[in-house]
Amino acid sequence: MHKANKVQVHLGSLADMGKRFVNAWNRAATGKKVSETHITFLDVQTMLETLSPRRLELLKFVRQHGADSVKGLAASLESDYKNVHHDVSVLESAGLLLRDGRKLSAPWDELSASVSLMH
């Protein structure tokens, strides 16, 4: 059975990121396999802007079809190159979109977002 490749997006602090890292490190030190991807946003505004509906659609398209270049992606999406380039830059900076040369990929099957109401 195929296990979904998942990226977990969090709204939290640097301390929260550190706790996740230490937890994964400790599990790995005991011989457990640790294969997880976490992305933490420090404020809700940045998280919501980064995960806008348009950018989520772009991620979904790249996950399903791939993209040989930003120019090719803009053409496939029938969108303005400048807007697509900006969206790609934002998603790439956040770690949600990966680049190998000019080729773009979104290697996750699922994006899971959580927001703690405790902080």
PyMOL CGO cylinders between C-alpha atoms (Angstrom):
from pymol import cmd
from pymol.cgo import CYLINDER

trace = [
    CYLINDER, 0.00, 0.00, 0.00, 1.29, 3.48, -0.92, 0.3, 1, 1, 1, 1, 1, 1,
    CYLINDER, 1.29, 3.48, -0.92, 1.84, 5.78, 2.05, 0.3, 1, 1, 1, 1, 1, 1,
    CYLINDER, 1.84, 5.78, 2.05, 0.87, 9.37, 1.25, 0.3, 1, 1, 1, 1, 1, 1,
    CYLINDER, 0.87, 9.37, 1.25, 3.78, 11.77, 1.11, 0.3, 1, 1, 1, 1, 1, 1,
    CYLINDER, 3.78, 11.77, 1.11, 2.56, 14.56, 3.38, 0.3, 1, 1, 1, 1, 1, 1,
    CYLINDER, 2.56, 14.56, 3.38, 3.79, 18.04, 4.29, 0.3, 1, 1, 1, 1, 1, 1,
    CYLINDER, 3.79, 18.04, 4.29, 2.55, 19.38, 7.61, 0.3, 1, 1, 1, 1, 1, 1,
    CYLINDER, 2.55, 19.38, 7.61, 2.08, 23.15, 7.82, 0.3, 1, 1, 1, 1, 1, 1,
    CYLINDER, 2.08, 23.15, 7.82, 1.95, 24.79, 11.22, 0.3, 1, 1, 1, 1, 1, 1,
    CYLINDER, 1.95, 24.79, 11.22, 1.34, 28.21, 12.67, 0.3, 1, 1, 1, 1, 1, 1,
    CYLINDER, 1.34, 28.21, 12.67, 3.72, 28.51, 15.58, 0.3, 1, 1, 1, 1, 1, 1,
    CYLINDER, 3.72, 28.51, 15.58, 6.89, 29.87, 17.07, 0.3, 1, 1, 1, 1, 1, 1,
    CYLINDER, 6.89, 29.87, 17.07, 10.58, 29.15, 16.71, 0.3, 1, 1, 1, 1, 1, 1,
    CYLINDER, 10.58, 29.15, 16.71, 10.29, 27.22, 19.99, 0.3, 1, 1, 1, 1, 1, 1,
    CYLINDER, 10.29, 27.22, 19.99, 7.58, 25.01, 18.42, 0.3, 1, 1, 1, 1, 1, 1,
    CYLINDER, 7.58, 25.01, 18.42, 9.87, 24.31, 15.45, 0.3, 1, 1, 1, 1, 1, 1,
    CYLINDER, 9.87, 24.31, 15.45, 12.67, 23.42, 17.84, 0.3, 1, 1, 1, 1, 1, 1,
    CYLINDER, 12.67, 23.42, 17.84, 10.47, 21.01, 19.79, 0.3, 1, 1, 1, 1, 1, 1,
    CYLINDER, 10.47, 21.01, 19.79, 9.50, 19.18, 16.58, 0.3, 1, 1, 1, 1, 1, 1,
    CYLINDER, 9.50, 19.18, 16.58, 13.15, 18.95, 15.56, 0.3, 1, 1, 1, 1, 1, 1,
    CYLINDER, 13.15, 18.95, 15.56, 14.27, 17.61, 18.96, 0.3, 1, 1, 1, 1, 1, 1,
    CYLINDER, 14.27, 17.61, 18.96, 11.40, 15.12, 18.97, 0.3, 1, 1, 1, 1, 1, 1,
    CYLINDER, 11.40, 15.12, 18.97, 12.36, 13.83, 15.50, 0.3, 1, 1, 1, 1, 1, 1,
    CYLINDER, 12.36, 13.83, 15.50, 16.05, 13.75, 16.48, 0.3, 1, 1, 1, 1, 1, 1,
    CYLINDER, 16.05, 13.75, 16.48, 15.30, 11.70, 19.60, 0.3, 1, 1, 1, 1, 1, 1,
    CYLINDER, 15.30, 11.70, 19.60, 13.17, 9.24, 17.63, 0.3, 1, 1, 1, 1, 1, 1,
    CYLINDER, 13.17, 9.24, 17.63, 15.93, 8.86, 15.03, 0.3, 1, 1, 1, 1, 1, 1,
    CYLINDER, 15.93, 8.86, 15.03, 18.52, 8.35, 17.79, 0.3, 1, 1, 1, 1, 1, 1,
    CYLINDER, 18.52, 8.35, 17.79, 16.53, 5.34, 19.03, 0.3, 1, 1, 1, 1, 1, 1,
    CYLINDER, 16.53, 5.34, 19.03, 16.64, 3.81, 15.55, 0.3, 1, 1, 1, 1, 1, 1,
    CYLINDER, 16.64, 3.81, 15.55, 13.14, 4.78, 14.45, 0.3, 1, 1, 1, 1, 1, 1,
    CYLINDER, 13.14, 4.78, 14.45, 12.75, 5.90, 10.86, 0.3, 1, 1, 1, 1, 1, 1,
    CYLINDER, 12.75, 5.90, 10.86, 11.82, 9.57, 10.70, 0.3, 1, 1, 1, 1, 1, 1,
    CYLINDER, 11.82, 9.57, 10.70, 10.46, 10.78, 7.39, 0.3, 1, 1, 1, 1, 1, 1,
    CYLINDER, 10.46, 10.78, 7.39, 8.33, 13.86, 7.78, 0.3, 1, 1, 1, 1, 1, 1,
    CYLINDER, 8.33, 13.86, 7.78, 8.22, 17.38, 6.43, 0.3, 1, 1, 1, 1, 1, 1,
    CYLINDER, 8.22, 17.38, 6.43, 7.09, 20.32, 8.54, 0.3, 1, 1, 1, 1, 1, 1,
    CYLINDER, 7.09, 20.32, 8.54, 6.78, 23.96, 7.54, 0.3, 1, 1, 1, 1, 1, 1,
    CYLINDER, 6.78, 23.96, 7.54, 6.10, 26.53, 10.21, 0.3, 1, 1, 1, 1, 1, 1,
    CYLINDER, 6.10, 26.53, 10.21, 4.73, 30.00, 9.66, 0.3, 1, 1, 1, 1, 1, 1,
    CYLINDER, 4.73, 30.00, 9.66, 5.35, 32.49, 12.45, 0.3, 1, 1, 1, 1, 1, 1,
    CYLINDER, 5.35, 32.49, 12.45, 2.19, 34.52, 11.82, 0.3, 1, 1, 1, 1, 1, 1,
    CYLINDER, 2.19, 34.52, 11.82, -1.27, 33.77, 10.48, 0.3, 1, 1, 1, 1, 1, 1,
    CYLINDER, -1.27, 33.77, 10.48, -1.19, 36.53, 7.85, 0.3, 1, 1, 1, 1, 1, 1,
    CYLINDER, -1.19, 36.53, 7.85, 1.86, 35.05, 6.11, 0.3, 1, 1, 1, 1, 1, 1,
    CYLINDER, 1.86, 35.05, 6.11, 0.39, 31.55, 6.28, 0.3, 1, 1, 1, 1, 1, 1,
    CYLINDER, 0.39, 31.55, 6.28, -2.92, 32.63, 4.74, 0.3, 1, 1, 1, 1, 1, 1,
    CYLINDER, -2.92, 32.63, 4.74, -1.24, 34.71, 2.03, 0.3, 1, 1, 1, 1, 1, 1,
    CYLINDER, -1.24, 34.71, 2.03, 1.11, 31.86, 1.14, 0.3, 1, 1, 1, 1, 1, 1,
    CYLINDER, 1.11, 31.86, 1.14, -1.68, 29.28, 1.08, 0.3, 1, 1, 1, 1, 1, 1,
    CYLINDER, -1.68, 29.28, 1.08, -4.10, 31.39, -0.97, 0.3, 1, 1, 1, 1, 1, 1,
    CYLINDER, -4.10, 31.39, -0.97, -6.60, 29.49, -3.12, 0.3, 1, 1, 1, 1, 1, 1,
    CYLINDER, -6.60, 29.49, -3.12, -4.68, 30.45, -6.29, 0.3, 1, 1, 1, 1, 1, 1,
    CYLINDER, -4.68, 30.45, -6.29, -1.38, 29.20, -4.89, 0.3, 1, 1, 1, 1, 1, 1,
    CYLINDER, -1.38, 29.20, -4.89, -2.94, 25.98, -3.64, 0.3, 1, 1, 1, 1, 1, 1,
    CYLINDER, -2.94, 25.98, -3.64, -4.31, 25.39, -7.15, 0.3, 1, 1, 1, 1, 1, 1,
    CYLINDER, -4.31, 25.39, -7.15, -0.82, 26.05, -8.56, 0.3, 1, 1, 1, 1, 1, 1,
    CYLINDER, -0.82, 26.05, -8.56, 0.66, 23.48, -6.12, 0.3, 1, 1, 1, 1, 1, 1,
    CYLINDER, 0.66, 23.48, -6.12, -2.03, 20.97, -7.07, 0.3, 1, 1, 1, 1, 1, 1,
    CYLINDER, -2.03, 20.97, -7.07, -1.36, 21.49, -10.78, 0.3, 1, 1, 1, 1, 1, 1,
    CYLINDER, -1.36, 21.49, -10.78, 2.40, 21.07, -10.36, 0.3, 1, 1, 1, 1, 1, 1,
    CYLINDER, 2.40, 21.07, -10.36, 1.85, 17.95, -8.20, 0.3, 1, 1, 1, 1, 1, 1,
    CYLINDER, 1.85, 17.95, -8.20, -0.34, 16.39, -10.87, 0.3, 1, 1, 1, 1, 1, 1,
    CYLINDER, -0.34, 16.39, -10.87, 1.43, 17.54, -14.04, 0.3, 1, 1, 1, 1, 1, 1,
    CYLINDER, 1.43, 17.54, -14.04, 4.89, 18.79, -13.09, 0.3, 1, 1, 1, 1, 1, 1,
    CYLINDER, 4.89, 18.79, -13.09, 6.40, 21.88, -14.68, 0.3, 1, 1, 1, 1, 1, 1,
    CYLINDER, 6.40, 21.88, -14.68, 9.55, 22.15, -16.78, 0.3, 1, 1, 1, 1, 1, 1,
    CYLINDER, 9.55, 22.15, -16.78, 9.79, 25.90, -16.17, 0.3, 1, 1, 1, 1, 1, 1,
    CYLINDER, 9.79, 25.90, -16.17, 7.91, 28.86, -14.76, 0.3, 1, 1, 1, 1, 1, 1,
    CYLINDER, 7.91, 28.86, -14.76, 7.22, 30.03, -18.32, 0.3, 1, 1, 1, 1, 1, 1,
    CYLINDER, 7.22, 30.03, -18.32, 5.75, 26.64, -19.23, 0.3, 1, 1, 1, 1, 1, 1,
    CYLINDER, 5.75, 26.64, -19.23, 3.71, 26.60, -16.04, 0.3, 1, 1, 1, 1, 1, 1,
    CYLINDER, 3.71, 26.60, -16.04, 2.29, 30.06, -16.78, 0.3, 1, 1, 1, 1, 1, 1,
    CYLINDER, 2.29, 30.06, -16.78, 1.33, 28.90, -20.28, 0.3, 1, 1, 1, 1, 1, 1,
    CYLINDER, 1.33, 28.90, -20.28, -0.30, 25.71, -18.95, 0.3, 1, 1, 1, 1, 1, 1,
    CYLINDER, -0.30, 25.71, -18.95, -2.27, 27.70, -16.39, 0.3, 1, 1, 1, 1, 1, 1,
    CYLINDER, -2.27, 27.70, -16.39, -3.12, 30.36, -18.99, 0.3, 1, 1, 1, 1, 1, 1,
    CYLINDER, -3.12, 30.36, -18.99, -1.89, 32.94, -16.48, 0.3, 1, 1, 1, 1, 1, 1,
    CYLINDER, -1.89, 32.94, -16.48, 0.33, 35.98, -16.59, 0.3, 1, 1, 1, 1, 1, 1,
    CYLINDER, 0.33, 35.98, -16.59, 4.01, 35.01, -16.32, 0.3, 1, 1, 1, 1, 1, 1,
    CYLINDER, 4.01, 35.01, -16.32, 4.77, 37.74, -13.79, 0.3, 1, 1, 1, 1, 1, 1,
    CYLINDER, 4.77, 37.74, -13.79, 2.00, 36.55, -11.42, 0.3, 1, 1, 1, 1, 1, 1,
    CYLINDER, 2.00, 36.55, -11.42, 2.99, 32.89, -11.75, 0.3, 1, 1, 1, 1, 1, 1,
    CYLINDER, 2.99, 32.89, -11.75, 6.66, 33.76, -11.21, 0.3, 1, 1, 1, 1, 1, 1,
    CYLINDER, 6.66, 33.76, -11.21, 5.75, 35.64, -8.01, 0.3, 1, 1, 1, 1, 1, 1,
    CYLINDER, 5.75, 35.64, -8.01, 3.57, 32.76, -6.74, 0.3, 1, 1, 1, 1, 1, 1,
    CYLINDER, 3.57, 32.76, -6.74, 6.33, 30.25, -7.51, 0.3, 1, 1, 1, 1, 1, 1,
    CYLINDER, 6.33, 30.25, -7.51, 8.86, 32.41, -5.64, 0.3, 1, 1, 1, 1, 1, 1,
    CYLINDER, 8.86, 32.41, -5.64, 6.62, 32.63, -2.56, 0.3, 1, 1, 1, 1, 1, 1,
    CYLINDER, 6.62, 32.63, -2.56, 5.88, 28.89, -2.54, 0.3, 1, 1, 1, 1, 1, 1,
    CYLINDER, 5.88, 28.89, -2.54, 9.51, 28.03, -3.14, 0.3, 1, 1, 1, 1, 1, 1,
    CYLINDER, 9.51, 28.03, -3.14, 10.66, 30.32, -0.30, 0.3, 1, 1, 1, 1, 1, 1,
    CYLINDER, 10.66, 30.32, -0.30, 8.18, 28.62, 2.03, 0.3, 1, 1, 1, 1, 1, 1,
    CYLINDER, 8.18, 28.62, 2.03, 9.50, 25.18, 1.03, 0.3, 1, 1, 1, 1, 1, 1,
    CYLINDER, 9.50, 25.18, 1.03, 6.24, 24.06, -0.56, 0.3, 1, 1, 1, 1, 1, 1,
    CYLINDER, 6.24, 24.06, -0.56, 7.51, 24.07, -4.14, 0.3, 1, 1, 1, 1, 1, 1,
    CYLINDER, 7.51, 24.07, -4.14, 10.88, 22.58, -5.06, 0.3, 1, 1, 1, 1, 1, 1,
    CYLINDER, 10.88, 22.58, -5.06, 13.14, 23.49, -7.95, 0.3, 1, 1, 1, 1, 1, 1,
    CYLINDER, 13.14, 23.49, -7.95, 15.74, 21.36, -9.73, 0.3, 1, 1, 1, 1, 1, 1,
    CYLINDER, 15.74, 21.36, -9.73, 17.32, 23.66, -12.28, 0.3, 1, 1, 1, 1, 1, 1,
    CYLINDER, 17.32, 23.66, -12.28, 14.30, 25.09, -14.06, 0.3, 1, 1, 1, 1, 1, 1,
    CYLINDER, 14.30, 25.09, -14.06, 12.03, 22.14, -13.29, 0.3, 1, 1, 1, 1, 1, 1,
    CYLINDER, 12.03, 22.14, -13.29, 9.45, 22.59, -10.51, 0.3, 1, 1, 1, 1, 1, 1,
    CYLINDER, 9.45, 22.59, -10.51, 7.90, 19.93, -8.31, 0.3, 1, 1, 1, 1, 1, 1,
    CYLINDER, 7.90, 19.93, -8.31, 5.44, 19.65, -5.46, 0.3, 1, 1, 1, 1, 1, 1,
    CYLINDER, 5.44, 19.65, -5.46, 6.31, 16.20, -4.14, 0.3, 1, 1, 1, 1, 1, 1,
    CYLINDER, 6.31, 16.20, -4.14, 3.50, 15.89, -1.61, 0.3, 1, 1, 1, 1, 1, 1,
    CYLINDER, 3.50, 15.89, -1.61, 0.25, 14.04, -2.00, 0.3, 1, 1, 1, 1, 1, 1,
    CYLINDER, 0.25, 14.04, -2.00, -1.26, 15.94, 0.90, 0.3, 1, 1, 1, 1, 1, 1,
    CYLINDER, -1.26, 15.94, 0.90, -0.82, 19.26, 2.67, 0.3, 1, 1, 1, 1, 1, 1,
    CYLINDER, -0.82, 19.26, 2.67, -2.12, 19.30, 6.22, 0.3, 1, 1, 1, 1, 1, 1,
    CYLINDER, -2.12, 19.30, 6.22, -2.37, 22.63, 8.06, 0.3, 1, 1, 1, 1, 1, 1,
    CYLINDER, -2.37, 22.63, 8.06, -2.85, 23.13, 11.78, 0.3, 1, 1, 1, 1, 1, 1,
    CYLINDER, -2.85, 23.13, 11.78, -3.31, 26.23, 13.86, 0.3, 1, 1, 1, 1, 1, 1,
    CYLINDER, -3.31, 26.23, 13.86, -2.95, 26.05, 17.62, 0.3, 1, 1, 1, 1, 1, 1,
    CYLINDER, -2.95, 26.05, 17.62, -5.39, 28.15, 19.58, 0.3, 1, 1, 1, 1, 1, 1,
    CYLINDER, -5.39, 28.15, 19.58, -3.20, 27.82, 22.68, 0.3, 1, 1, 1, 1, 1, 1,
    CYLINDER, -3.20, 27.82, 22.68, -0.54, 30.42, 21.74, 0.3, 1, 1, 1, 1, 1, 1,
]
cmd.load_cgo(trace, "trace")
